[in-house]
Amino acid sequence: MESVTEFMSMGGYGGYVWPAFGIVLFVMALLWVASMRGWRNSEKILATLRNSRREREDVAE
């Protein structure tokens, strides 16, 4: 148990390291969520554009 405590304290810098690590994980999670939302939005726009093009091509024939 002592080695885990020593690891978590990181030579006295654990109070700085662990919150920084948590902040980085939080920001990375936010970036992932934002990227996924943007990707889904782009997919919807692409599907709309493709459907619109098909409709225009059908009318032109």
Secondary structure, DSSP 4 states (H G I P E B T S, - for coil): -HHHHHHHHGGGTHHHHHHHHHHHHHHHHHHHHHHHHHHHHHHHHHHHHHHHHHHHHHHH-
